[in-house]
Amino acid sequence: MRDVRWVFDKIDQQKTWRSKCINLIASENTTSSWVEKAYLTDFMHRYAEGTPFNRYYQGTEIIDEIEDKANKFFARRLGVNRVDVRPVSGAIANMAVMRALTNPGDVIAGLSVSAGAHSSHTKGGVAGLLGLNQVQLAFNNNDFSINTELSSKIIRHAKPKLAIIGASLILFPLDIAGIKEACDDTKCTLIYDAAHVFGMIFSRKFQQPFKEGAEILTTSTHKSFPGPQGGLIAAQIDEDSEWSTVQRGVFPKILSNHHLHRIPAVLVTAYEMVKFGDAYSEQILKNAKALAEALHEEGLNVCAEDRGFTESHQVVIDVKDLGGGKLMAEALEKANIILNKNLLPWDKLSLVNLNNPSGLRLGVPEMTRFGMKQEEMGRIAELIARVTIKKETPAKVKSDVEAFRKDFQKVHYTWDTEWVE
Ligand SMILES: Cc1ncc(COP(=O)(O)O)c(C=O)c1O
């Protein structure tokens, strides 16, 4: 029993610790009690290979109804005719689409990791695993934008099977329309990876990839969209046979079981976001801007000043002169301020830089969900500056972080009523 108790103690420790932290990992969030309730259910024990109403197992009648409803609900909301909620994560959604649309040896186009691409878009990640070669699109490092003219030339020259844009480091909408013509002319499928910004896309507070020319969207369901960890694929595809090629990328090519308990939970999150997502996403955008401005006032080197720092949920700071991302992220962690070190567009991709890149990436979705507004962003900037610029001992700052976080424990932007059994 002692071993078991140890595990439960660790679970409690984690919960207590993170409730005392300022959590600024841009890819994290916290689900509401409604979503949590929808997640831990009998569906976590079940299998349902195949698509709704067309399964290889018995016992799937009820998940068929829920999954079908989820697919249709997301499709309607995104204004497209196809959705598949089976991918168990964003990287798996990318893998399924790439596996469906390419063969080993094919070329795909995407951003570099330093410019913000997720590893799954690259030779070092899923794309490489599938035997694909990535050509890199051109990026304007100074203003964090795609160089559309040069990127279009690269697409016309390399004729990739697909181009995947969207990023892990994303401060501004990306110019989908700008590379669309080159993609159309070369029959290159244009994919937008919305993993980070899906909450704001769902709430129509960020760029609308399908209106701008994307054919397929892949995403996680747990970052700015505050659902259970998972993924989905959405697409505007008229031919049933083309869509079934994409769906066969999910199963049988990549997945067997698709972790059914995510599906009711992601549908509850979608309903929650229809009701509360406007206010939530708007506050995320205001908070990110406020945090960037406050960090700048504190004397930190916040990136993209000329463009107003950010139009997303993220803020990026260059801390090379302060010792680099590793040193700063670790010092902040000791003060209970949790964020991640990050390559910046001008960092060369090398082991040294991966270990200690120039940047820090900060995201506001989780602290916004706990009720923080612009004023609190100013307070967070102050606490960050005390560790990074003023070099106060993290332990001293930590007690102030804990006192500050005490007042922000309730998940907002969800139904107020407690769950009734
Ligand atoms: C742009 C992008 N795509 C895909 C992923 C992978 O998502 P997941 O962690 O859900 O597999 C990430 C992860 O952060 C990401 O930033």
The ligand as a Tripos MOL2 file, in Angstrom:
@<TRIPOS>MOLECULE
LIG
   16    16     1     0     0
SMALL
NO_CHARGES

@<TRIPOS>ATOM
      1 C1          1.7660   24.2320  -33.6340 C.3       1 LIG1
      2 C2          1.6570   22.9430  -32.8810 C.ar      1 LIG1
      3 N1          1.2070   21.8610  -33.5170 N.ar      1 LIG1
      4 C3          1.0870   20.6740  -32.9160 C.ar      1 LIG1
      5 C4          1.4290   20.5330  -31.5990 C.ar      1 LIG1
      6 C5          1.3200   19.1880  -30.9660 C.3       1 LIG1
      7 O1          0.1930   19.1600  -30.1940 O.3       1 LIG1
      8 P1         -0.0420   18.0020  -29.1210 P.3       1 LIG1
      9 O2          0.8070   18.3450  -27.9750 O.co2     1 LIG1
     10 O3         -1.5090   18.0840  -28.8800 O.co2     1 LIG1
     11 O4          0.3750   16.7280  -29.7890 O.co2     1 LIG1
     12 C6          1.9030   21.6280  -30.8740 C.ar      1 LIG1
     13 C7          2.2610   21.4480  -29.4600 C.2       1 LIG1
     14 O5          2.4560   22.3180  -28.6930 O.2       1 LIG1
     15 C8          2.0220   22.8600  -31.5340 C.ar      1 LIG1
     16 O6          2.5020   23.9180  -30.8930 O.3       1 LIG1
@<TRIPOS>BOND
     1     1     2 1
     2     2     3 ar
     3     2    15 ar
     4     3     4 ar
     5     4     5 ar
     6     5     6 1
     7     5    12 ar
     8     6     7 1
     9     7     8 1
    10     8     9 2
    11     8    10 1
    12     8    11 1
    13    12    13 1
    14    12    15 ar
    15    13    14 2
    16    15    16 1
@<TRIPOS>SUBSTRUCTURE
     1 LIG1         1 GROUP 0 **** ****
